[in-house]
Amino acid sequence: MIVGIGIDVVHVPRLERWRTTPGLLERYFHEDELALALSKGGGAVLSLAARFAAKEAFGKALGTGLAGIVLKDIMVVNQHNGRPMVQVFNTALEALQKSGANRVHISLTHEQDKAIAMVVLERVEV
């Protein structure tokens, strides 16, 4: 059963500006997530923008926004085949559990100066 759907778009130059502000990226991204994105060299800003869009889309899918959620508690990583997945911790995990969802689906895309993410929260009976 679908619990919620969220979508967000991020203007990539916004992340370019964040990258020049000491400590700002560390405020919003989990250290592992940030290291992975920064390892992409020239594609780092696109990767960060897509991941930030995913965090915003996650809040929209919850239906509550991101109030009370520490953004670093939402981490977007890639599986061995490149498929993105969301891992949640602490405040984000609590919000996900409260929503009744137990599965998160994500899709990311980016081109030129835009990055887009879509998140679907699902409750699967186990």
C-alpha positions as CSV (number, residue, x, y, z in Angstrom):
1,M,0.0,0.0,0.0
2,I,1.3,3.4,-0.9
3,V,1.7,5.7,2.1
4,G,3.1,8.8,0.4
5,I,4.7,10.2,-2.7
6,G,7.1,13.2,-2.8
7,I,9.0,14.9,-5.6
8,D,11.5,17.8,-5.5
9,V,13.7,19.7,-7.9
10,V,16.9,21.5,-6.9
11,H,18.7,24.2,-8.8
12,V,22.3,22.8,-9.1
13,P,24.0,26.2,-8.7
14,R,22.6,26.4,-5.2
15,L,24.8,23.4,-4.2
16,E,27.8,25.1,-6.0
17,R,27.3,28.0,-3.5
18,W,27.0,25.7,-0.6
19,R,30.2,24.0,-1.5
20,T,32.1,27.2,-0.9
21,T,30.6,27.8,2.6
22,P,32.7,25.9,5.2
23,G,30.7,23.3,7.1
24,L,27.5,23.8,5.2
25,L,27.5,20.5,3.3
26,E,28.4,18.7,6.5
27,R,25.3,20.1,8.1
28,Y,23.0,18.5,5.5
29,F,24.7,15.3,4.4
30,H,25.8,12.2,6.2
31,E,29.6,11.9,6.2
32,D,29.5,8.6,4.1
33,E,27.0,10.2,1.6
34,L,29.2,13.3,1.3
35,A,32.4,11.3,0.7
36,L,30.7,9.2,-2.0
37,A,29.4,12.3,-3.8
38,L,32.7,14.2,-3.6
39,S,34.5,11.2,-5.0
40,K,32.7,11.8,-8.3
41,G,35.0,14.7,-9.2
42,G,33.2,16.9,-11.7
43,G,29.9,15.2,-11.1
44,A,30.0,15.9,-7.3
45,V,27.7,18.9,-7.4
46,L,25.1,17.1,-9.6
47,S,25.2,14.1,-7.2
48,L,24.8,16.3,-4.1
49,A,21.9,18.2,-5.7
50,A,20.1,15.0,-6.5
51,R,20.6,13.7,-3.0
52,F,19.4,16.9,-1.4
53,A,16.3,16.8,-3.7
54,A,15.8,13.2,-2.3
55,K,15.8,14.5,1.3
56,E,13.2,17.1,0.4
57,A,11.1,14.6,-1.5
58,F,11.3,12.2,1.5
59,G,9.7,14.9,3.7
60,K,7.0,15.5,1.2
61,A,6.2,11.8,0.9
62,L,5.9,11.7,4.7
63,G,3.2,14.4,4.4
64,T,4.8,16.4,7.3
65,G,7.8,17.9,5.6
66,L,11.2,17.8,7.3
67,A,10.2,19.5,10.6
68,G,12.0,17.7,13.4
69,I,14.2,15.7,11.0
70,V,17.9,16.1,10.9
71,L,18.8,16.0,7.2
72,K,22.0,14.0,7.9
73,D,19.6,11.2,9.2
74,I,18.5,10.7,5.6
75,M,21.3,9.1,3.5
76,V,21.1,8.3,-0.2
77,V,23.6,5.6,-1.3
78,N,24.0,3.5,-4.4
79,Q,23.7,-0.3,-4.5
80,H,26.4,-2.3,-6.3
81,N,24.5,-1.9,-9.6
82,G,24.2,1.9,-9.2
83,R,20.6,1.9,-8.1
84,P,20.0,4.6,-5.5
85,M,18.5,3.7,-2.1
86,V,17.6,5.6,1.0
87,Q,18.9,4.7,4.4
88,V,17.3,6.5,7.4
89,F,18.6,6.9,11.0
90,N,17.4,8.4,14.2
91,T,14.9,11.3,13.5
92,A,14.2,10.2,9.9
93,L,13.7,6.5,11.0
94,E,11.3,7.7,13.7
95,A,9.3,9.7,11.2
96,L,9.2,6.8,8.7
97,Q,8.0,4.4,11.4
98,K,5.3,7.0,12.5
99,S,4.1,7.2,8.9
100,G,3.5,3.5,8.9
101,A,5.7,2.9,5.8
102,N,8.4,0.3,5.9
103,R,9.8,0.5,2.4
104,V,11.3,3.5,0.5
105,H,11.5,3.7,-3.3
106,I,13.6,6.5,-4.9
107,S,14.4,7.7,-8.3
108,L,17.0,10.4,-9.1
109,T,17.8,12.4,-12.3
110,H,19.8,15.4,-13.2
111,E,20.7,17.4,-16.2
112,Q,22.6,20.7,-16.6
113,D,21.3,22.9,-13.8
114,K,18.5,20.8,-12.4
115,A,18.3,17.7,-10.2
116,I,15.1,15.9,-9.4
117,A,14.1,13.2,-7.0
118,M,11.0,11.2,-6.4
119,V,10.3,9.2,-3.3
120,V,7.5,6.7,-2.8
121,L,6.8,5.4,0.7
122,E,5.2,2.0,0.9
123,R,3.8,-0.2,3.7
124,V,4.4,-3.9,2.9
125,E,2.9,-6.5,5.2
126,V,5.6,-8.9,6.3
